[in-house]
Amino acid sequence: MVHKKLIEQTKTERQILESVNRHPFVVKLYYAFQDQEKLYLILEYGQGGELFHHLDTEKMLSEPIAAFYIAELVLALSHLHDNLGVVYRDLKPENCLLDADGHLLLTDFGLSKVAVDSDDQCNSILGTVEYMAPEVIQGKKYGKAVDWWSLGALGYDLITGNPPFRGPNNAKIQENIVKQKLTKPYFVTSDAWDLLSRLLRKKPTERLGSNMPKDLQTIKEHRFFRKIGKIDWKKLEAREMTPPIQPMITDPELAENFSAEFTDLCLSPVATRFDESELWGGRAMGTGAAPRGEVAKDDHLFGGFSFVASNSLIESQFMAGGM
């Protein structure tokens, strides 16, 4: 909470999640609130775990399976870009969760940028290096085309088991992304290669995705997506197509589809006690009463942070007869 950039990232994430709360392939925000020391986002539980976990288990995905999840990502990214003016900036397998049915949920909007208009550009070097577009690495101004590069890099990773540009350290990876020619593994089909190589064009103006909305139609009609049959994009968005990965879930509390790297972590210690009113009442819920303690003088930093979704978790539990 002390670092200004972290404050901005947290506020941005909460704002974006509220705006995008009804998209089928973006994780839902149920609540946002705070106590004296921490900010909290209560998010939808992606019981199917990270796409990275499934990729790590299988080493690479077949093209029909990859095509399904790339298609769901196309819908999520185009919604963020066109309807919300959001540049995501951190697309990678670790930020793609699966729900209990196996549908994709895009999560982690801490590095996202809300563009003012279609011409608004960014210049911060943010993201995970293996999936970072050349113009980001070079410190140039960039826009939504960086997300389509990252989609190409993610797609390449899903199909081949590795990102398109690698190296012994971050500096070498960045150099390779900017200078190295993209190479086609022998087992990648011509359909997949055509889509990936067009998404991974180093010049953003030549990249598939830079000329919207025309490019979106080109992407949707691309023959690569025929690998999952005659794709009906409206049915896909309505979650009426059966996902190719069906997560094994015997008990949601076991978190079976997550890496032990996360499930073995300790919970954050509770350093102080606080009144429940500081979570759901007082300044935290906008009624004007300042919480006790040192944070009160900085409380304005998080004004308007609290949020309760119209389809909140508690309401859904009541509707389901679960409480």
ZAMARGU-4260 file (C-alpha; in steps of 0.2 Angstrom, whole numbers, plus 5000, padded with zeros to 4 digits):
<rodrens>
0) 5000/5000/5000 | 5015/5011/5002 | 5022/5010/4984 | 5013/5023/4972 | 5014/5011/4957
5) 5006/4997/4967 | 4992/5008/4973 | 4988/5012/4955 | 4989/4994/4949 | 4977/4989/4963
10) 4965/5002/4960 | 4966/4999/4941 | 4963/4980/4943 | 4948/4983/4954 | 4940/4996/4941
15) 4943/4985/4927 | 4936/4969/4935 | 4920/4979/4940 | 4918/4985/4922 | 4921/4968/4914
20) 4911/4958/4928 | 4899/4950/4916 | 4911/4943/4902 | 4911/4924/4902 | 4930/4922/4900
25) 4936/4935/4913 | 4936/4931/4931 | 4922/4939/4941 | 4924/4951/4955 | 4912/4948/4969
30) 4918/4961/4982 | 4932/4973/4985 | 4935/4980/5003 | 4949/4985/5015 | 4955/4985/5033
35) 4968/4995/5041 | 4983/4986/5032 | 4977/4977/5017 | 4966/4978/5002 | 4955/4963/4997
40) 4948/4957/4980 | 4936/4943/4982 | 4936/4934/4965 | 4928/4919/4956 | 4937/4903/4960
45) 4944/4895/4945 | 4943/4877/4951 | 4951/4871/4935 | 4968/4879/4940 | 4980/4888/4928
50) 4981/4884/4910 | 5000/4883/4913 | 4997/4869/4926 | 4989/4859/4912 | 5002/4864/4899
55) 5016/4859/4911 | 5008/4842/4914 | 5005/4838/4896 | 5021/4847/4890 | 5011/4854/4874
60) 4993/4854/4869 | 4986/4847/4853 | 4981/4860/4840 | 4962/4857/4842 | 4964/4860/4861
65) 4975/4875/4859 | 4963/4882/4846 | 4948/4881/4858 | 4957/4891/4871 | 4965/4904/4859
70) 4947/4906/4852 | 4941/4910/4870 | 4955/4922/4873 | 4951/4931/4856 | 4934/4935/4863
75) 4941/4940/4880 | 4954/4952/4872 | 4943/4959/4859 | 4930/4963/4873 | 4943/4972/4884
80) 4950/4982/4869 | 4933/4987/4860 | 4921/4989/4874 | 4932/4994/4889 | 4947/5002/4880
85) 4959/4991/4891 | 4976/4985/4885 | 4979/4969/4895 | 4998/4969/4894 | 5002/4953/4904
90) 4995/4938/4894 | 5003/4922/4898 | 4998/4904/4903 | 4999/4908/4922 | 4986/4922/4920
95) 4973/4910/4911 | 4963/4900/4923 | 4950/4887/4920 | 4933/4886/4928 | 4926/4870/4935
100) 4919/4866/4917 | 4935/4869/4908 | 4931/4886/4901 | 4945/4900/4901 | 4945/4914/4914
105) 4957/4928/4911 | 4964/4935/4928 | 4977/4947/4935 | 4973/4964/4928 | 4987/4973/4939
110) 4997/4978/4924 | 4982/4983/4913 | 4981/5000/4906 | 4964/5009/4903 | 4966/5019/4887
115) 4957/5036/4885 | 4953/5033/4867 | 4959/5022/4852 | 4974/5033/4849 | 4980/5033/4867
120) 4997/5024/4869 | 5007/5017/4883 | 5026/5017/4885 | 5029/5007/4901 | 5040/4992/4900
125) 5028/4979/4909 | 5023/4961/4907 | 5032/4944/4907 | 5047/4945/4896 | 5044/4929/4885
130) 5027/4936/4880 | 5032/4954/4878 | 5031/4963/4861 | 5046/4970/4852 | 5040/4988/4853
135) 5038/4986/4872 | 5056/4980/4874 | 5062/4994/4863 | 5053/5007/4874 | 5043/5013/4860
140) 5025/5020/4862 | 5013/5005/4860 | 4994/5001/4859 | 4983/4986/4859 | 4993/4977/4846
145) 5005/4971/4860 | 4991/4960/4866 | 4989/4951/4849 | 5008/4948/4849 | 5006/4940/4867
150) 4992/4930/4860 | 5003/4923/4847 | 5017/4920/4859 | 5005/4911/4871 | 4998/4901/4856
155) 5015/4896/4851 | 5019/4890/4869 | 5003/4880/4870 | 5007/4871/4853 | 5025/4868/4855
160) 5028/4868/4874 | 5040/4883/4873 | 5038/4902/4870 | 5044/4907/4853 | 5060/4916/4859
165) 5071/4910/4872 | 5088/4913/4880 | 5098/4910/4896 | 5093/4927/4904 | 5080/4941/4902
170) 5092/4952/4892 | 5095/4938/4879 | 5077/4934/4878 | 5073/4952/4874 | 5087/4953/4861
175) 5080/4938/4853 | 5062/4945/4853 | 5068/4961/4844 | 5081/4953/4832 | 5079/4934/4830
180) 5068/4927/4816 | 5053/4916/4821 | 5056/4898/4817 | 5043/4885/4813 | 5045/4868/4822
185) 5042/4854/4810 | 5026/4847/4818 | 5017/4863/4818 | 5004/4863/4804 | 5003/4876/4790
190) 4986/4882/4797 | 4993/4885/4815 | 5009/4893/4808 | 5000/4905/4797 | 4990/4912/4812
195) 5005/4912/4824 | 5017/4920/4812 | 5005/4934/4807 | 5002/4938/4826 | 5020/4937/4829
200) 5025/4951/4816 | 5038/4962/4824 | 5031/4978/4816 | 5015/4982/4825 | 5007/4990/4810
205) 5010/4973/4800 | 5003/4962/4814 | 4987/4953/4814 | 4976/4963/4826 | 4983/4980/4823
210) 4969/4984/4810 | 4953/4982/4820 | 4938/4978/4817 | 4943/4971/4801 | 4957/4960/4808
215) 4945/4953/4821 | 4935/4946/4807 | 4950/4939/4799 | 4955/4930/4815 | 4938/4923/4818
220) 4937/4916/4800 | 4955/4909/4800 | 4956/4891/4795 | 4966/4886/4811 | 4950/4887/4821
225) 4942/4874/4810 | 4952/4861/4820 | 4938/4863/4833 | 4924/4860/4820 | 4914/4873/4812
230) 4915/4886/4825 | 4900/4896/4830 | 4908/4911/4839 | 4891/4916/4847 | 4889/4899/4854
235) 4907/4899/4860 | 4904/4916/4869 | 4888/4909/4877 | 4898/4894/4884 | 4888/4882/4874
240) 4903/4873/4866 | 4911/4859/4877 | 4929/4863/4883 | 4942/4850/4878 | 4950/4850/4895
245) 4938/4843/4909 | 4946/4847/4925 | 4947/4833/4938 | 4938/4840/4954 | 4934/4829/4968
250) 4933/4842/4981 | 4935/4861/4977 | 4944/4864/4994 | 4958/4853/4989 | 4964/4864/4974
255) 4969/4849/4965 | 4973/4858/4948 | 4985/4870/4956 | 5003/4868/4958 | 5010/4864/4975
260) 5021/4880/4973 | 5005/4889/4977 | 4995/4877/4988 | 5009/4875/5000 | 5011/4894/5003
265) 5006/4900/5021 | 4992/4912/5023 | 4997/4930/5026 | 4999/4933/5045 | 4985/4944/5053
270) 4996/4958/5061 | 4982/4967/5070 | 4964/4965/5075 | 4951/4976/5068 | 4932/4979/5070
275) 4921/4971/5057 | 4914/4989/5054 | 4931/4993/5047 | 4928/4981/5033 | 4910/4983/5029
280) 4906/5000/5037 | 4914/5017/5041 | 4925/5024/5027 | 4928/5007/5019 | 4910/5007/5013
285) 4909/5025/5010 | 4899/5031/5026 | 4913/5044/5031 | 4919/5036/5047 | 4938/5035/5047
290) 4946/5018/5053 | 4957/5019/5068 | 4976/5019/5066 | 4990/5026/5054 | 4981/5022/5038
295) 4967/5035/5041 | 4978/5050/5035 | 4981/5040/5018 | 4963/5033/5017 | 4959/5045/5003
300) 4971/5035/4992 | 4958/5021/4992 | 4941/5031/4992 | 4928/5021/4982 | 4938/5005/4983
305) 4924/4995/4991 | 4913/4985/4979 | 4898/4973/4980 | 4893/4964/4964 | 4875/4964/4960
310) 4876/4945/4958 | 4886/4944/4974 | 4893/4927/4981 | 4881/4928/4995 | 4866/4931/4984
315) 4871/4917/4973 | 4873/4905/4988 | 4855/4910/4994 | 4848/4907/4977 | 4857/4890/4976
320) 4850/4886/4994 | 4868/4885/5000 | 4866/4895/5016
</rodrens>
